[in-house]
Amino acid sequence: MYNVMIVEDSKPILRNIQMLLSSLEYPVQVEATAANGEEALEVIQKHHIDLILTDIRMPRMDGLALIEQAKETNPDLKVVLISGYSDFVYTRKALSLQVFDYLLKPVERESLEEVIGRVVEQLDQRKVKNQIDLREIIDAQHIDAGQEPSEYAPLYTQVMIMMRRQPFTGNKGAWGLQQLQAMMNSFFTSHYCRVYLSQKEDQYVVFVHHRALDSYTSMYECLETLRRTLATYEINVMIGGQPLSSERENITHIYHRIASLLAEQQRLMQGITLDTGNPVSMVRSEAGVLDSAAEASFVQMIQLLRKENVTLKLTELLQRWLDEHVHMTEIERFMGLIVDTFAHLFEEQGSGMRLALEMRCRQLMDLPAYTDFCKELTEWIEQCFDMLQSQVRRSGSLLFEKIDEYIRLNKYSALSIRDIANKFHISPSYVSRVIKSETGVTFVQYYNRLKIEEACRLMSDQPEMKFRELAELLGFTDQHYFSKVFKEYKGLRPTEYKQQLIDLS
């Protein structure tokens, strides 16, 4: 049923309109009546009204002033004017205030029925939009039976509040929909509210009439008081919200905006309150604990299998996160970095571990306490190192034998580390690590050493070969570079080494 208020100072006319409305076969009911604009405004502040039928000329506050002030409270309130022929000039002025229509006195049933029919049609469309908007942002399974969205007041008369569980602040499921609904009813007392589980786990959406804000100096004060009240019951949440001022607003867009701002501002072990309709209340983001250089350092230490170094740096990082109440986005980014780095390393060993790593990462983020998170994260990373090192030991030696054979077959080429990686379908960085692990030197050093050893053999077997020919044969860019590399490995220039061979013979 839609609520109608009749505002008319003439009691006979008021009774006649009331009687005509009751005779119509439309879902409308007279919720209240008033003799002037002041009385009507008091009713609007206490009750939800869908439609006002109002006279223009009334004592204390006329219909035009009523419409103007009522529209400030509810911009989409439907208003139908009741006027005499002598009020037509006023009626035209009222149309500029976006009244729905007007009826001439005396009001006839046929005219009233036609206007009410069109009003109901628009209100029905709004109900459908209400349902669509809600079902796009909430979990449909958690709409209480008998409390369909269409039965509620329009969303544009409400305040949308979003609450998200703070990570590491108790077991998931320790509080839920019913408990929150009871607490919201207690907090907002005379203002009925609805609590829904959103489509994102551990995130709830609350709708309450905007009159609930009248007891507070600001939206922020209301939300912060609510957050602190919940915290006394060990319900630790991030909270954000704003009034919905018009049915023309995109509810879904506002929902995603609030959710996005909460995600951006969420901090470790620290509650946050955001009036998302007021940019001034936003918390400024500052640089995090872990910059790009520190991230790169972690990646490099993991790639080099430096377990002790990573464990030490991780312990320092976890404490700094706690001390500085770091943004949760930084922790999530770091966890993703750990997963990606280990996943790539396991893939190089022929093991598909990404799904298992991602699952364990989610489990860690869902732990009830930060101390548990720190302990289990450290243990998990150490386990990843142990598993990886075990696989590296098993496969590294076998792989190096194949790489070494391939390198020796290409001593006379300008072989690159990428050529080897492409040959064995592994990454260049992994080729580098395998060679360094097995030989103690880099790929370039190892490759050049083999070339110089071959150069020495050729100088001994084919003394007539010129140094320029020797350099070109072994893939050096020029003779001078060949001479430089030769001296690095043998301590002598090629001419000196060749003379030494002649002297020995």
C-alpha positions as CSV (number, residue, x, y, z in Angstrom):
1,M,0.0,0.0,0.0
2,Y,1.1,3.5,-0.7
3,N,0.7,6.2,2.0
4,V,-1.3,9.3,1.1
5,M,-1.6,12.6,3.1
6,I,-4.4,15.0,2.4
7,V,-3.7,18.7,3.3
8,E,-6.8,20.8,3.3
9,D,-8.2,23.4,5.7
10,S,-11.8,22.8,4.7
11,K,-13.1,19.7,6.6
12,P,-16.0,19.0,4.2
13,I,-13.6,19.0,1.2
14,L,-11.1,16.9,3.2
15,R,-13.7,14.3,4.1
16,N,-15.0,14.1,0.5
17,I,-11.5,13.5,-0.9
18,Q,-10.9,10.9,1.8
19,M,-14.1,9.1,0.9
20,L,-13.3,9.2,-2.8
21,L,-9.9,7.7,-2.2
22,S,-11.2,4.9,-0.2
23,S,-13.6,4.0,-3.0
24,L,-10.8,3.6,-5.6
25,E,-9.5,0.2,-6.4
26,Y,-5.9,1.3,-6.1
27,P,-3.3,0.3,-3.4
28,V,-3.5,3.6,-1.6
29,Q,-4.4,4.5,2.0
30,V,-4.8,7.8,3.8
31,E,-1.9,7.7,6.3
32,A,-2.5,11.2,7.7
33,T,-4.4,14.5,7.2
34,A,-3.4,18.1,8.0
35,A,-5.1,21.5,8.0
36,N,-2.1,23.5,6.9
37,G,1.5,23.2,5.7
38,E,3.1,23.3,9.1
39,E,1.1,20.4,10.3
40,A,1.9,18.5,7.1
41,L,5.6,19.0,7.5
42,E,5.5,17.6,11.0
43,V,3.8,14.5,9.6
44,I,6.4,14.1,6.8
45,Q,9.2,14.2,9.3
46,K,7.7,11.3,11.3
47,H,6.0,9.1,8.7
48,H,6.8,7.9,5.2
49,I,4.5,9.5,2.7
50,D,4.4,8.6,-0.9
51,L,1.8,11.1,-2.1
52,I,0.5,14.5,-0.9
53,L,-2.9,15.9,-2.0
54,T,-2.7,19.5,-1.0
55,D,-4.7,22.7,-1.3
56,I,-2.9,25.9,-2.2
57,R,-4.5,28.5,0.0
58,M,-4.2,27.6,3.6
59,P,-3.5,29.4,6.9
60,R,-0.1,29.5,8.6
61,M,1.7,27.9,5.6
62,D,0.2,27.6,2.1
63,G,0.6,24.7,-0.3
64,L,3.4,26.3,-2.3
65,A,5.6,26.8,0.8
66,L,4.7,23.2,1.9
67,I,5.8,21.8,-1.5
68,E,9.1,23.7,-1.5
69,Q,10.1,22.5,2.0
70,A,8.8,19.0,1.6
71,K,10.8,18.6,-1.6
72,E,14.0,19.6,0.3
73,T,13.3,16.6,2.6
74,N,12.2,14.2,-0.2
75,P,13.0,15.5,-3.7
76,D,10.9,12.7,-5.3
77,L,7.8,13.1,-3.3
78,K,4.7,12.9,-5.4
79,V,2.4,16.0,-5.0
80,V,-1.0,16.6,-6.5
81,L,-2.5,20.1,-6.1
82,I,-6.1,20.8,-5.4
83,S,-7.2,24.3,-6.5
84,G,-10.1,26.4,-7.6
85,Y,-10.3,28.3,-10.9
86,S,-9.2,31.5,-9.1
87,D,-6.0,29.7,-8.1
88,F,-4.9,28.8,-11.6
89,V,-2.0,31.4,-11.6
90,Y,-0.7,29.8,-8.4
91,T,-1.1,26.4,-9.9
92,R,1.1,27.3,-12.9
93,K,3.7,28.5,-10.5
94,A,3.5,25.3,-8.5
95,L,4.1,23.2,-11.6
96,S,7.6,24.7,-11.7
97,L,8.1,23.0,-8.4
98,Q,7.6,19.7,-10.2
99,V,4.2,18.8,-8.8
100,F,2.8,15.7,-10.4
101,D,-0.6,17.1,-11.4
102,Y,-3.5,19.3,-10.2
103,L,-7.2,18.7,-9.6
104,L,-9.9,21.4,-9.7
105,K,-12.4,21.9,-6.9
106,P,-14.8,20.3,-6.4
107,V,-12.8,17.1,-6.8
108,E,-14.7,14.6,-8.9
109,R,-14.2,10.8,-8.6
110,E,-13.4,10.3,-12.3
111,S,-10.6,13.0,-12.3
112,L,-9.2,11.7,-9.0
113,E,-9.2,8.1,-10.2
114,E,-7.3,9.1,-13.4
115,V,-4.6,11.0,-11.5
116,I,-4.2,8.4,-8.8
117,G,-3.9,5.7,-11.5
118,R,-0.9,7.5,-13.0
119,V,0.7,8.1,-9.6
120,V,0.4,4.5,-8.7
121,E,1.9,3.5,-12.0
122,Q,5.0,5.6,-11.3
123,L,5.2,4.3,-7.8
124,D,5.0,0.7,-9.0
125,Q,7.9,1.4,-11.4
126,R,9.9,2.8,-8.5
127,K,9.2,-0.4,-6.5
128,V,10.5,-2.5,-9.4
129,K,13.6,-0.3,-9.6
130,N,14.0,-0.7,-5.8
131,Q,14.0,-4.5,-6.2
132,I,16.5,-4.4,-9.1
133,D,18.8,-2.1,-7.3
134,L,18.9,-4.1,-4.2
135,R,19.4,-7.4,-5.9
136,E,22.4,-6.1,-7.7
137,I,24.2,-5.3,-4.5
138,I,23.0,-7.8,-1.9
139,D,23.0,-11.6,-1.5
140,A,19.5,-12.6,-2.6
141,Q,19.6,-15.7,-0.3
142,H,19.8,-13.4,2.7
143,I,16.6,-11.4,2.0
144,D,14.4,-12.3,4.9
145,A,11.2,-14.2,4.1
146,G,8.3,-11.8,4.1
147,Q,10.5,-8.7,3.8
148,E,10.8,-8.3,0.1
149,P,12.4,-5.0,-1.0
150,S,9.2,-3.8,-2.6
151,E,7.6,-3.6,0.9
152,Y,10.0,-1.0,2.1
153,A,10.2,2.8,1.7
154,P,12.0,4.0,-1.4
155,L,15.8,3.7,-1.2
156,Y,16.2,7.4,-2.0
157,T,14.7,8.2,1.5
158,Q,17.4,6.1,3.1
159,V,20.9,6.3,4.3
160,M,23.2,3.5,2.9
161,I,25.7,2.2,5.4
162,M,28.3,-0.4,4.6
163,M,30.2,-2.4,7.2
164,R,33.1,-4.6,6.5
165,R,34.8,-7.0,9.0
166,Q,38.3,-6.0,10.0
167,P,40.8,-8.7,9.2
168,F,42.5,-10.5,12.1
169,T,39.8,-9.4,14.6
170,G,38.1,-12.6,15.6
171,N,36.7,-15.7,14.0
172,K,34.6,-15.4,10.8
173,G,31.0,-16.2,11.6
174,A,31.3,-15.0,15.2
175,W,28.7,-12.4,14.4
176,G,26.3,-12.5,11.5
177,L,23.1,-11.1,10.0
178,Q,20.7,-11.7,12.8
179,Q,23.0,-10.3,15.5
180,L,23.7,-7.2,13.4
181,Q,20.0,-6.6,12.7
182,A,19.3,-6.7,16.4
183,M,22.1,-4.3,17.2
184,M,21.0,-1.9,14.4
185,N,17.4,-1.9,15.7
186,S,18.8,-1.1,19.2
187,F,21.1,1.6,17.9
188,F,18.6,3.5,15.7
189,T,15.7,2.8,18.1
190,S,12.7,4.5,16.6
191,H,13.9,4.3,13.0
192,Y,13.4,0.9,11.4
193,C,16.4,-0.3,9.5
194,R,17.3,-3.3,7.3
195,V,20.6,-5.2,7.3
196,Y,21.7,-7.3,4.3
197,L,24.7,-9.4,3.6
198,S,26.2,-8.0,0.4
199,Q,27.5,-10.0,-2.5
200,K,31.0,-9.8,-0.9
201,E,31.6,-12.0,2.1
202,D,32.0,-10.3,5.5
203,Q,30.4,-7.1,4.1
204,Y,27.0,-5.9,5.2
205,V,24.7,-3.2,3.9
206,V,22.3,-1.3,6.1
207,F,19.5,1.0,5.1
208,V,17.9,3.3,7.6
209,H,15.7,6.4,7.1
210,H,17.7,9.6,6.8
211,R,15.8,11.0,9.8
212,A,18.0,8.8,11.9
213,L,20.7,11.4,11.3
214,D,18.8,14.1,13.1
215,S,20.2,13.1,16.4
216,Y,23.8,13.7,15.2
217,T,25.7,16.8,14.1
218,S,26.9,15.0,11.0
219,M,26.9,11.8,9.0
220,Y,30.4,11.1,10.3
221,E,29.4,11.4,13.9
222,C,26.6,8.9,13.4
223,L,28.8,6.4,11.7
224,E,31.7,6.8,14.2
225,T,29.3,6.4,17.1
226,L,27.9,3.2,15.5
227,R,31.4,1.8,14.9
228,R,32.5,2.4,18.5
229,T,29.2,0.9,19.8
230,L,29.8,-2.3,17.8
231,A,33.4,-2.4,19.0
232,T,32.2,-2.7,22.6
233,Y,30.6,-6.0,21.5
234,E,33.9,-7.1,19.9
235,I,32.4,-6.5,16.5
236,N,35.3,-4.7,14.7
237,V,34.3,-3.1,11.4
238,M,35.3,-0.5,8.9
239,I,32.2,1.6,8.2
240,G,31.2,4.0,5.5
241,G,28.0,5.5,4.1
242,Q,26.1,8.4,2.8
243,P,22.4,9.5,2.4
244,L,20.6,8.6,-0.8
245,S,19.0,11.9,-1.8
246,S,17.2,11.1,-5.0
247,E,15.7,8.1,-6.9
248,R,17.7,9.3,-9.9
249,E,20.9,8.3,-8.2
250,N,22.5,5.1,-9.2
251,I,22.4,2.9,-6.1
252,T,24.7,0.3,-7.6
253,H,27.3,3.0,-8.4
254,I,27.1,4.4,-4.9
255,Y,27.5,0.9,-3.4
256,H,30.6,0.1,-5.4
257,R,32.0,3.6,-4.6
258,I,31.6,3.0,-0.9
259,A,33.1,-0.5,-1.2
260,S,36.0,0.8,-3.2
261,L,36.8,3.6,-0.7
262,L,36.6,1.2,2.2
263,A,39.1,-1.1,0.4
264,E,41.4,1.7,-0.3
265,Q,41.4,3.1,3.3
266,Q,41.3,-0.2,5.2
267,R,44.1,-0.5,7.7
268,L,45.6,-3.2,9.8
269,M,44.1,-3.4,13.3
270,Q,42.5,0.0,13.1
271,G,38.9,0.9,12.6
272,I,38.1,3.5,9.9
273,T,34.9,5.6,9.5
274,L,34.2,7.3,6.2
275,D,31.4,9.7,5.2
276,T,31.7,8.8,1.6
277,G,29.4,11.6,0.5
278,N,31.8,14.2,2.0
279,P,35.4,14.1,0.5
280,V,36.7,16.2,3.4
281,S,36.2,13.3,5.8
282,M,38.5,11.0,3.7
283,V,41.7,9.8,5.2
284,R,44.7,10.8,3.2
285,S,46.7,7.9,1.8
286,E,50.5,8.0,2.5
287,A,53.4,6.0,1.3
288,G,53.4,2.4,2.7
289,V,56.0,0.5,4.5
290,L,56.9,-1.6,1.5
291,D,58.1,0.4,-1.5
292,S,58.9,-1.0,-4.9
293,A,62.6,-1.4,-4.0
294,A,61.8,-3.4,-0.9
295,E,59.4,-5.6,-3.0
296,A,62.2,-6.2,-5.6
297,S,64.6,-7.1,-2.8
298,F,62.1,-9.7,-1.4
299,V,61.7,-11.2,-4.9
300,Q,65.4,-11.4,-5.5
301,M,66.1,-13.0,-2.1
302,I,63.4,-15.7,-2.8
303,Q,64.8,-16.3,-6.3
304,L,68.3,-16.8,-4.9
305,L,66.8,-19.2,-2.3
306,R,68.0,-17.1,0.7
307,K,65.7,-18.5,3.2
308,E,67.3,-17.0,6.3
309,N,67.5,-13.5,4.8
310,V,63.8,-13.6,3.8
311,T,62.7,-14.8,7.3
312,L,64.7,-12.0,9.0
313,K,63.3,-9.3,6.7
314,L,59.8,-10.7,7.0
315,T,59.9,-10.5,10.8
316,E,60.9,-6.8,10.6
317,L,58.2,-6.1,8.0
318,L,55.4,-7.7,10.0
319,Q,56.3,-5.7,13.1
320,R,56.4,-2.4,11.1
321,W,53.0,-3.2,9.6
322,L,51.5,-3.5,13.0
323,D,53.3,-0.4,14.4
324,E,52.1,1.8,11.5
325,H,48.6,0.3,11.0
326,V,49.5,-0.2,7.3
327,H,46.8,-0.2,4.7
328,M,45.4,-3.7,4.0
329,T,46.0,-3.2,0.3
330,E,49.8,-3.3,1.0
331,I,49.5,-6.6,2.8
332,E,47.3,-8.1,0.0
333,R,49.8,-6.9,-2.6
334,F,52.7,-8.4,-0.7
335,M,50.9,-11.7,-0.4
336,G,50.2,-11.7,-4.1
337,L,53.9,-11.0,-4.7
338,I,54.9,-14.0,-2.6
339,V,52.5,-16.3,-4.4
340,D,53.6,-15.1,-7.9
341,T,57.3,-15.4,-7.0
342,F,57.1,-18.9,-5.6
343,A,54.6,-20.0,-8.3
344,H,57.1,-19.1,-11.0
345,L,59.9,-20.9,-9.3
346,F,57.9,-24.0,-8.9
347,E,56.8,-23.8,-12.5
348,E,60.4,-23.8,-13.5
349,Q,60.8,-27.0,-11.7
350,G,57.9,-28.5,-13.5
351,S,55.4,-28.2,-10.6
352,G,52.1,-26.5,-10.9
353,M,51.7,-25.0,-7.4
354,R,49.9,-21.7,-8.1
355,L,46.4,-22.9,-7.1
356,A,47.7,-24.4,-3.8
357,L,49.7,-21.3,-3.0
358,E,46.7,-19.0,-3.7
359,M,44.4,-21.1,-1.5
360,R,46.9,-21.1,1.3
361,C,47.2,-17.3,0.9
362,R,43.4,-16.8,1.3
363,Q,43.4,-19.1,4.4
364,L,46.1,-16.9,6.0
365,M,44.2,-13.7,5.3
366,D,41.2,-15.2,7.0
367,L,42.9,-16.0,10.3
368,P,41.3,-14.6,13.4
369,A,44.3,-12.9,14.9
370,Y,47.3,-11.0,13.5
371,T,49.7,-13.0,15.7
372,D,48.4,-16.2,14.1
373,F,48.9,-14.6,10.7
374,C,52.5,-13.7,11.4
375,K,53.4,-17.1,12.8
376,E,51.7,-19.1,10.0
377,L,52.9,-16.8,7.2
378,T,56.5,-17.3,8.4
379,E,56.1,-21.1,8.6
380,W,54.4,-21.2,5.2
381,I,57.2,-19.3,3.5
382,E,59.8,-21.5,5.2
383,Q,58.0,-24.6,3.9
384,C,57.9,-23.2,0.4
385,F,61.7,-22.7,0.6
386,D,62.2,-26.3,1.8
387,M,60.0,-27.7,-0.9
388,L,61.6,-25.6,-3.6
389,Q,65.2,-26.4,-2.5
390,S,64.4,-30.1,-2.5
391,Q,63.1,-29.9,-6.0
392,V,66.0,-27.7,-7.1
393,R,68.5,-30.2,-5.7
394,R,66.9,-33.1,-7.5
395,S,66.4,-31.4,-10.9
396,G,69.3,-28.9,-10.9
397,S,72.1,-31.4,-11.4
398,L,70.3,-33.3,-14.1
399,L,69.4,-30.1,-15.9
400,F,72.9,-28.8,-15.7
401,E,74.3,-31.9,-17.4
402,K,72.0,-31.2,-20.3
403,I,72.8,-27.4,-20.4
404,D,76.6,-28.2,-20.1
405,E,76.4,-30.6,-23.1
406,Y,74.5,-28.0,-25.1
407,I,77.0,-25.2,-24.3
408,R,80.0,-27.4,-25.2
409,L,78.3,-28.2,-28.5
410,N,78.0,-24.5,-29.2
411,K,81.5,-23.3,-28.2
412,Y,82.0,-22.0,-31.7
413,S,78.8,-19.9,-31.6
414,A,77.8,-16.6,-29.9
415,L,75.4,-18.5,-27.5
416,S,73.2,-16.4,-25.1
417,I,71.5,-17.3,-21.9
418,R,68.2,-16.7,-23.6
419,D,69.1,-19.3,-26.3
420,I,69.6,-21.8,-23.6
421,A,66.3,-20.9,-21.9
422,N,64.4,-21.3,-25.2
423,K,66.1,-24.6,-25.9
424,F,65.0,-26.1,-22.5
425,H,61.8,-24.1,-22.1
426,I,62.8,-22.5,-18.9
427,S,63.4,-18.9,-17.9
428,P,66.8,-17.1,-18.4
429,S,66.9,-16.4,-14.6
430,Y,66.6,-20.1,-13.8
431,V,69.3,-21.0,-16.3
432,S,71.5,-18.5,-14.5
433,R,70.8,-19.9,-11.1
434,V,71.4,-23.5,-12.1
435,I,74.8,-22.7,-13.7
436,K,75.8,-20.5,-10.7
437,S,74.7,-23.3,-8.3
438,E,76.7,-26.0,-10.1
439,T,79.8,-24.1,-11.2
440,G,80.1,-21.2,-8.7
441,V,80.3,-18.7,-11.6
442,T,78.0,-16.9,-13.9
443,F,76.9,-18.1,-17.3
444,V,79.2,-15.6,-19.1
445,Q,82.2,-16.6,-17.0
446,Y,81.5,-20.3,-17.5
447,Y,81.0,-20.0,-21.3
448,N,84.1,-17.8,-21.8
449,R,86.1,-20.3,-19.7
450,L,85.1,-23.1,-22.0
451,K,85.9,-21.0,-25.1
452,I,89.4,-20.0,-23.7
453,E,90.1,-23.7,-22.9
454,E,89.2,-24.5,-26.5
455,A,91.4,-21.7,-27.8
456,C,94.3,-23.1,-25.8
457,R,93.7,-26.5,-27.3
458,L,93.6,-25.1,-30.9
459,M,96.8,-23.1,-30.4
460,S,98.5,-26.3,-29.3
461,D,97.0,-28.5,-32.1
462,Q,97.1,-25.9,-34.9
463,P,99.9,-23.4,-34.2
464,E,99.7,-22.0,-37.7
465,M,96.2,-20.6,-37.0
466,K,96.2,-16.8,-36.7
467,F,94.7,-15.1,-33.7
468,R,92.1,-13.3,-35.8
469,E,90.9,-16.6,-37.2
470,L,90.8,-18.1,-33.8
471,A,88.7,-15.2,-32.4
472,E,86.2,-15.4,-35.2
473,L,86.0,-19.2,-34.9
474,L,85.1,-19.0,-31.2
475,G,82.5,-16.3,-31.7
476,F,84.3,-13.3,-30.3
477,T,83.4,-10.0,-31.8
478,D,87.0,-8.9,-32.5
479,Q,90.5,-9.9,-31.9
480,H,91.2,-7.3,-29.2
481,Y,88.2,-8.4,-27.1
482,F,89.4,-12.0,-27.5
483,S,92.8,-11.0,-26.3
484,K,91.3,-9.2,-23.2
485,V,89.2,-12.2,-22.2
486,F,92.1,-14.6,-22.8
487,K,94.3,-12.7,-20.4
488,E,91.6,-12.6,-17.7
489,Y,91.5,-16.4,-17.6
490,K,95.1,-17.3,-18.4
491,G,97.0,-14.3,-17.0
492,L,98.8,-14.0,-20.4
493,R,98.0,-12.5,-23.7
494,P,97.4,-15.0,-26.6
495,T,100.9,-14.1,-28.1
496,E,102.6,-14.7,-24.8
497,Y,100.7,-18.0,-24.2
498,K,101.6,-19.2,-27.7
499,Q,105.3,-18.3,-27.2
500,Q,105.2,-20.2,-24.0
501,L,103.9,-23.3,-25.9
502,I,106.7,-22.9,-28.4
503,D,109.3,-22.6,-25.7
504,L,108.0,-25.7,-23.9
505,S,108.1,-27.7,-27.1
